[in-house]
Amino acid sequence: LTGDAGVKWLQEYEDDKPFFLHLSFCGPHFPLDPPEEFASRHKPEDMPPPECVEDEAFIELNKKHRAAYAAMIEHVDEEIGKTLSVLEERGMLEDTIIFFGTDHGDMMGHHQRIGKMIYYDGSARTPYIVRFPDGCNAGKVLDGMVEAVDLPCAILEAAGYTPEDLPKLMPQTPGQSFYRYARSEVPEHREDAYSECWTIDHPVAYRMLRTRDWKYVFRKEGDVLFDMVNDPLETENLIDR
């Protein structure tokens, strides 16, 4: 429905003014119920097992979840393809900047966890895909630190505002535009990224700071420190060292 609504809106758009279209797809998300045409393409036996898990029953169940999850991703991918096709058909594609991202990740069984609300990278680390009309950095992968609050700032800069305008437009945001970083016009965006979940008295609450090499987590039940270079699966808490 989301994809159809986006396609319809673009097909009917007749204004000469620039537009901002926000499409928010629910999937991939529980319940894992992809359409059959996509579900039948992904088999549990083809799915890789989760990391840091020994429970065989959990691994087999997780493979079923992964297959359905992959099918939902493919479904969203097809809907986005339809949107891009309309932009191309109407001659708008090369005048449109596209940002694609998500609000959180999914543990997908790693550390025997599903869903979000945890400081592990599977949950907290999410990617952005940016497509520029002029083909800038097409296919290039940047691994710098970016926060979710940076996206509105990047959209505003893409629309013509300057970084100096942002404090006036959004005076309370901690966000910083990554627009020029995405275009490789500056070498770095942030030295670190901050993430938090709920208030600190909540049972699963945390505050986390991530750099390229380290991850520090403040939790009510005790702090956590991971060496992300030598321990990318986040298996050894080094806080007592």
ABEGO torsion letter per residue (X at the ends): XAAAAAAAAAAABABABBBBBBBBBAOBBOBBBBBAAAAAABBAAABBBBBGBABAAAAAAAAAAAAAAAAAAAAAAAAAAAAAAAAAAAGAAAABBBBBBBABBBAGGBGGBBEBGBABAAAABBBBBBBBAAGBGBGBBBABBBBAAAAAAAAAAAAGBBAAAAAAABAABABBBAAAAAAGABABABABBBBBBEBAABAABBBBBBBAABBBBBBAAEBBBBBAAABAAGABBAAAX
